[in-house]
């Protein structure tokens, strides 16, 4: 562990690419909760990989254009004096290298083969059904526990990995509703509604393309 303030700053900066990896990964897909040890190991490993890649690129650029880069030898021998005399150059290069390392960490998080190393995906059936990348329109039909039926455009849904009955989804207009006694559904005068997974017996999903045609249909029993 670092024993000085400068060492602490460098330690945090070197781990920043790993944090960037985590942020981008969590924004792309729901993930299971990891232990503190595993999360720390991922941050350190990804951060180290990104830092090494950036340093290799910097070394190659310095070998090509040494006059455009800071004098690493002088910076290592007399860091305070060299940094004071070349503050602008050292600052800009440091920020640029850190930003590049963070960009590499974020890029690695977008590669599914790295994020998901094996065939097992830690995602709920709820997420697998309702998450449809692209511009396709997703419609949901919900058969509720009182035998009524609701159908509408999917706006958003809970992305928790845990198969919990406390999850909710939001449907927007046009919304159709059919009570238990009715034969045909009727338009529901509402801009949006929320439905708890606890109330849903069967969830029907329609994937529509931008032109309005049906792509495919899936039905899943997600009753709690």
Secondary structure, 3 states (H helix, E strand, C coil): CCCCHHHHHHHHHHHHHHHHHHHHHHHHCCCCCCCHHHHHHHHHHHHHHHHHHHHHHHHHHHHHCHHHCCCHHHHHHCHHHHHHHCHHHHHHHHHHHHHHHHHHHHHHHCCHHHHCCCCCCCCCHHHHHHCCCCCCEEEEEEEECCCCEEEEEEEEECCCCCCCCCCEEEEEEEEEEECCCCCCCEECCCCEEEEEHHHEEEEEEEEECCCCCEEEEEEECCCC
